[in-house]
Amino acid sequence: MIFRHVVGRMAAAAVASPYVPMAAAAPPAAPLKYRELQALAKKHGVAANQTRQKIESELRAKKILPPLPPPDPPRPLFARKRSLNVAAFNANRLTIDDRSSDWSQLARYFRGAAHVVCMTEVPAGSASSRVQTFVELLGQGWDVALSEASGTIDGKPKDVHAVFHRIPIRARRTSHEIDGVRMEYAPFTVKLDSFFDNVDVVLTSVHMPPEARARDRNAQIRSLMQGYPRSAEARIDTPFARPREARRNPTVHVVMGDFNVRPASTEDWRVLIDGPTSVGNKSYDHFLVSEASFAHVEASAEILPLLRPQNSRMSRRGISDHYPILLRLSAHHFKSK
């Protein structure tokens, strides 16, 4: 019964050949004339003294005529927004070799929630094997970039930064000194391949000295926050504020990681995280976004508290005594598809 009474000329075309290649398919038949439509209506018990639209509607309801094609989707009304998600995490020696299932869960979360993951406190001596294991947990499409080693223990370099990424990295730099001050755990800066329209993104992973050495810590944080805007070398020769040359893209600058204190916002930097990020309820881990960035992106951040953190005082094992933090940078794209 379904569609068997479609116009005779359509049926004839359909049975003329048992196989018609897609490329050679006949164009859709012309609509029935009004008198032909009335005749079809009478044949199937539909009032013929109605408008064409009503007759066709009733014939479609009886499945005599095929249904109307779906309407074209509406044209977009709003500019498309795209978001770059960046996580920072003090990995507490990246003890992934103990094969805790929490590492697998962490990788699964980052795989779906982040484009870039910056880890600090990765042991230099075993970094290659440990980060490769985490890359495998992250899955296809992920890679990792390692900083030069810094910090010392028994006279040997102690740690590296590991930047896991599924967006290509165009440039990288380890800064052992900024603004004349030696950085104990040298910040690691990467410039991402283009993600936003006409806006570049530069990320810097940091790890500052502990609270017990507040004087050294504060000096290095001050050097970073004041010296980075002045040092083209530290920021991989990208503009910090408005570029002087029209052909250069503006750049979003983000500094992130374990500061071992909550730094204060300045005229150059805005601190986004405000809350405890460690088992001791200390606000140690933060995102600093350059103030000039907010002319080009929106930024928001959150803390991801662990249910099973490391707590050495209570002899509790976990993947870290710090919590991951997540930054979302969003920008509107005005190019229509």
N, C-alpha and C positions, 0 to 999 in steps of 0.2 A: 504493500500500500504506500510505503514511504516514497514520495517524490515520483510516483510512477506516471503521474499525469503532467509532468513537465512538458513543455511545448513539443509537438511532434517533430519539428525540425531539429531540436536538441537531441531527442532520442535517436533519430536517424543518424546524426553525426556520431553519436556514441557507439552505435553498433556497426558502423561502416567498416571498422577495422578492430580486430581483437586487441591490438597494442598500438598506442600512439605515444611516441617519445615525448618527454616533458617539453623539450625545446620546440616540438612541432604541434603542441596542443592548440586546438582551435580557440579563437577568442570567445569570450562569453556572448551568448545569443542576445540579440536586441530585445528590449522589453516588449511584452505583448501589447498589441493595440487595444484600445478600450473595449471595442466590440468583441474581440477575441477573449478578453478578460471576463466580460459579461457572460459569454457563452460557457466558459469554464466554470463560472460561479453557479449558473443555473444547473449545470450537469452535476454539481456536488452539493446542491442544497443550500447555496449561499445567495442571499438577496442580491439581485443584479442591479437594482436601482440605487446604489450607493456610490460614494466617491471611489475613485481608483484606490486611494490609500486604505479605505475601510475594507474593500473587496480583497485586496492583496493581504491585509492583515488577517482576515478570517481564513483565507486559503492557506496561509502559512500556519495558522493555528491547527488546521486540519492536516498539515503536512502534505498539501497538494503542491505548494510552491516551496522552493528551498528557502531557508532562513536568510535574513539579510546579513551581509558581512559585518564583522565588528567595526565600530567607528574608529577612526584614527585617534591615537592617544593625544591628549591635549598638549600643546606646546608648553615647555617649562615656563613658569612664572618667575621663579627666583633664581638668582645666581647660584651655581653649584658650589658647595663647600667641601674642601678636602682637608683631612686631618693627618698630621704626622705625630705618631705616638712614640715617646722615648722613655725608657726605664733606666733607672740608676739603682745600683745595688752593691753594698759592701758584702762581698761573698765570703768573708771570714775564712780565708785560705782555700776556698773552692774545694771543699772536701768531697768532691763528686766521686772519688774512687771508692768511697764506702758503699756506693750503689743504693743510697737511701731513695725510697720511692718519692720522697719530697722533691728531689731534684727533677725527676721525671714530670711531676705535677707542675713544678715551676716552669720548666721548658714548655710544657703544653700551654700554660697560661700565656707566656710571652709570645709563643707562636701565633696565637690569635689576637693578642692585645697590643703588640709592639712592633715597630719597624726597626728600632735600634735598642740594644741593651748595653749599657756601660757598666762594667764591673770593676771594682777596686779590690785591693788586698788579695790579688792572685799571686801565689808564690812563683818567683822568677825561675827557680830551678826546675820546676815540673809544669810550667805553664802550658807548654805545647801540647802535652798529652791530656791535661785536664780540660783545656778549652776545646780540644778536638772532640772529646767525649760529649761536652755540652752542645757543640755544633751538631753532632749526630742526633742528640735528643731533640734539638730544635727542628731538624728535618731539612728537606730539600729547599734550596733557595737561600739558605743562610750561610754566612761566612764570618770570619773573625779577623780583626786587626789588633796586633799587640804593640804596646808602647815599648820604648827602651826601658831597661830595668833601672830602678832607683831605690833610695832608702838603703840602709846597710844593716847587716847583722853579721857579726864576726868578720867584718871587713869585706863582706861580699854583698852585691846587690840583692835586695830583699824581695821587692814586689814589681809587678807590671800592671798596667791597665789593660783590660780586654774589652774591645768594642765589637759585640756581635751585631751583625747587620744584614738586612735583606734589601737594602738600597746601596748601590755602589758608592764607594768612597773615592773622591777625586784627589784628595791631598791629606797628609797627616804630618804631625810634628809633636815631638816630646820636648817640653820646655824645662830644662834643668835650672834655669835662672830667669827671673822676670823682674824688670826694673831694678837690677843690681842686687837682688836678694836671691840666694840659693834656695830652691824649692826642694825640700827633703824628699818628698814623693812627687817626682816631676809630673806636672799636669800633661795630659795627652789630648791633643786637639785634632779633630777630623773635620774635613769639609765634605758634605754629602753631595752626591750627584743631584742634579736639579729635580726637585720634588714639587715645588710651587711654581706658578707662573711668574717669572721675572723676579724671584726672591731667592737668595742663597741661604743655606743653613750651615752654621759652624757650631760644633758641639765640643765642649772641653770637660773631660773627666778629671776630678781632683780627689785627693785624700790628704787631709791636713794632720799635723802632729796631734797627739792625744791631749786631753784636758789637763793632765799633770804637767804638761809643758806649754802652758797657756801663752807665755811670752813669745816663744818661737811660732806657735800656731797663729797668734794674732798678727805677728809681723808678716808672715807669709800670706795670710788672707788679705791683709792691707795691700801688700805688694801686688797680689793678683788683681784685686778689684780696682786699684788705682793705675797699675802699670799696664794691664791688658789693653785698655782703650788707647794707650799711647804707643803700644808696641805692635807694629804691623807684622813683625816676625812671629810673635806669639799667636796672633789670630790669622796666620797663613795669608798675609797680605790681602785681607778683605777689609772693606770699609766698616768702621765701627758705628758711625752715625750716618748721616746723609752722604752718599758718594759724591766726590767732587766732579767726577767725570760722568757725563750723562749715559755713556755706553755701559757703565758698570752697574750691576744689580745691587740693590740694597741687601744687607745681610742680617739675618736673625742670629744673634749670639746667645748661646746657653752654656752656663757653667754649672756642673752638677756633681754630686757625690757626697762623701763623708767629710764634713767640715769640722766635726767634733765640737761644734758650737752652733748657735743660730746667728749668722751674720745679719747685720742691719742693712736695710735697703738704703741706697744712695741715689744721687741724681742720675747716675749712670746705670744702676742695677735695681731690679725689683726682685725681692725674695718671695717665692710663692708658697713654700711649705711652712706650715705653722702647726706643730703638734709633735708628740713623742714619736720617734722613729727607731727606738732601740728598747731592749728589755729593761733598761734602767730608767725608762720614761724620760730620756733625754732627747732634745730636738737637735739631732746631729746632722741629718741628711737633708739636702736642700737642692732646689733649682734656683739659679740666678739667671734672669732673662734681661737682656739689655733693654733699657727704656725705649730706645729708638725702634726696637722690634715691634712695639705695640702699634706703630703706624701701619704695619703690614700684616700682622697676625693677631689672633686672639689666643690667649694662653690660660690653661687651667691645670692644676696638679692635684694628686691625691696620694695618700699613704696606703700601703697594702700590708696591714698587720699580719704577721705570721701566727698561726695557732700553736705551732711547735717550734719556737725559736731556741737557739742555743742559750743556755744559762749555766755558765761554768760554776758559779757559786752554789747552785743547787744540783750540780752534776747532771744536768739535763742536756742531752745532745740534740742538735738541730742543725739546719743548713747555715744559719747565721744568727748573731745576736743583734743584727740590724734588720730593718724592714725594707723591702723594695719600695721605691717611689716611682710614680708614673706621671709624665708630662704629656699634655695634648696641645699641639700647636695647630690652629685652624686658620685657613685663609679661603676667601671666596675666589672662585675662578669665573671670569666673565666671558670666557670663550664658549660659544654655544656649539653643540655637536650637530 
